[in-house]
Amino acid sequence: MLKAGGFTTGGTNFDAKLRRQSLDAQDLILAHVGAMDVCARGLKAAAKMLEDGKLEAAREARYAGWGSARGQGLMQSDLEAINAQVRADDLNPQPASGRQEALENLVNRYL
C-alpha cells in the first residue's frame, strides 16, 4: 500500500460486532481505538522496512533470474514447452533455499 501511494479508493474496515462479554459501548470504542493503533504501528513498521531497503534487496536478489532472457522466456511459455526444453537439454535443476526464516526474522525486527 505504501509503495502504491497509500489509500486511493478506500481505507480500513472495522466492524462493530459484539463479541464475548464485551457488551459496553466503551468496549466497542476501545476495540476500534486498539485496532487503529495496530494499523498505525504496522504502517510505521512498513515505512521503516521500505526506507531500510533490506527486505526489498532480498526480494530482488531472490527473483533476479526472472529478469534475464531465460526467465522472461519461461514467463512467456507454457508448461509443455518448458517440459520439452528440460528434456531436450537434460536439465536437472536443484532446489535453492528461499531463506524464509531469515526473511521472517528480518521482518520481525521491525515489529
Buried (B, 14 or more C-beta within 10 A) or exposed (E): EEEEEEEEEEEEEEEEEEEEEEEEEEBBEEBEEEEEEEEEEEEEBBEEBEEEEEBEEBEEEBEEEEEEEEEEEBEEEEEEEEEEBEEEEEEEEEEEEEEEEEBEEBBEEBE
